[in-house]
């Protein structure tokens, strides 16, 4: 009331009232540099922009992370081409409240290592300035940006022994392998010792992590890869290394003792014979990461795709159960608590990052081409804060 009287008095006296300041603090940022796609396709759909909408905390359990490094995974190639778009769009907008094509502009990249910039009101575990790592679910905006928003339960403290570039190579593949081996496969540090584990496709990102994980838990590991990756496999702890190019793979594996656990990163025809390599009626388990779930939903729609997927996995599970082995599908699952356990293994020296090549932020299209070329030995990493 007093200020109102002062303004009216100034007006009556013919003086201009003092202007009230509209901002007492620097203007909040509204845009940031990012690599996005505006449609699905090949590498030419990648576009660099400095005007990507700055991430906003919508829920009290979220944090904003300044991205120091990210990395690419095969899912980024698939998402660039539109694979899984039906399922992912359903997850982004389950009630169909928005118009079509709301996913664009879409930022790819699932892995992040960086520093917490801002926390939601209910986040007590982290604070601004903390060095963290995370794997962002594929239905959220990705990490090929200056900043990214994540749920607090998806984030973990970065391993102290790793740089951001090294740390960014691990979360997505680590959590995918952890889901397959631990959550679906049932292996852990107390029951894995002495078990015979076969890993098909061992030289990729998930494979290199899985080899180290089960070896850290005391398993006997047989790794299948090409000959030029055999030295890497031995370095990571594999007991036996089988070159799938040196003859009939099935026949080579049949000469070995039967296995307690198989992780299949390859799929295809492998599934037709791999389960015969398991010990029957002993609880032995085959877990595959190559499933038709997203393809079915893209082809058949959400309802029919889910139905078809359920029928497929159900029939295969029952068929193999009658033959004395367990058949399972596994998927990436975002989890800060699982990353906490992975960080402990990393800091204790039991798991190390395997990096094929590091690219600067300006070289993201080159990094995609590198990944698309295949035969990488480890991860393709993006140094986001690089000035090159």
Secondary structure, 3 states (H helix, E strand, C coil): CHHHHHHHHHHHCCCCCCCCCCCCCCCCCCEEEEEEECCCCCHHHEEEEEEEECCCCCCCCEEEEEEEEEEECHHHHHHHCCCCHHHHHHHHCCCCCCCCCCCCCEECCCEEEEEEEEECCCCCCCCCCCEEEEECCCCCCCCCECEEEEEHHHEEECCCCCCHHHHCCCHHHHHHHHHHHHHHCCCCCCCCCCCEEEEECCCCHHHHHHHHHHHHCCCEEEEEECHHHHHHHHHHCCCEEEECCCCCHHHHHHCCCCECEEEECCCCCHHHHHHHHECCCCCCEEEECCCCHHHHHHHHCHHHHHHHHHHHHHHHHHHHHCCCCEEEECCCCCCHHHHHHHHHHHHCCCCCCCEEEEEEHHHHHHHHHHHHHCCCCCEEEEECCCCC
